[in-house]
Amino acid sequence: MRDRSTRAGAATWLPWVLGVGVTIVGLLGWLDQYNWQVTNLRTFSVFSLLGLLAWSIMWTHYAYGGLRLMSERLAKNQIYTTVTLYIVLALLLLHPGLLAYNQWDITKQLPPQSFYTYVGPSLKLYVLFGSLSLLMFLAYDILIRLRKHPRVRRYWRYISLSQMVAMSLIFVHSMQLGQTMDQAWFELYWVALGALLLPCFGLIIYEEWNTPSKKP
């Protein structure tokens, strides 16, 4: 009984601690990028913050998932998952949305050309990485609501794998295009998050591909 209550207790607070933690660090990195001078910033200035927060919160899903697979004391936290899925969806749409609006205001161009103009011709590939990842994330947001459907459940391993690919592409996208990465300490922090994803990916892939009949 005590083990069960301990398991439930950790599941209640640990994901939220991770989520709040990465949000605070992301905000600190963004503020450092602007030397903590935010009084004259435009709305567009938060566009980079939205992107790094979206990826960071998704990172907590994998981090907690990996911890849960390694420890029988941890259970799923459906409330955290549901709440943060909606938060991430909003961030994912606002991140390119603000850039598209800003570029239209300046250049009268539409995406993807307006994005290419913003980053320059040499970085088009990383814009493409971001666009592909966004499509995969949005597809997942639809499919997770259909996960009880037999066909979706049957191919859930591949859907899950596509999200790992998208997370990896966004990591590269952010390393090449993220303005916050100009801060050495934040770049080191970001690399650490990316490195910690690898064992989490491994644990989740092993679990999903060795339990084919398990529901997602």
PyMOL commands that set and color helices and strands:
alter all, ss='L'
color gray80, all
select helices_A, chain A and resi 2-33+43-70+78-107+113-119+121-146+150-154+156-177+179-182+184-209
alter helices_A, ss='H'
color red, helices_A
deselect
rebuild
show_as cartoon
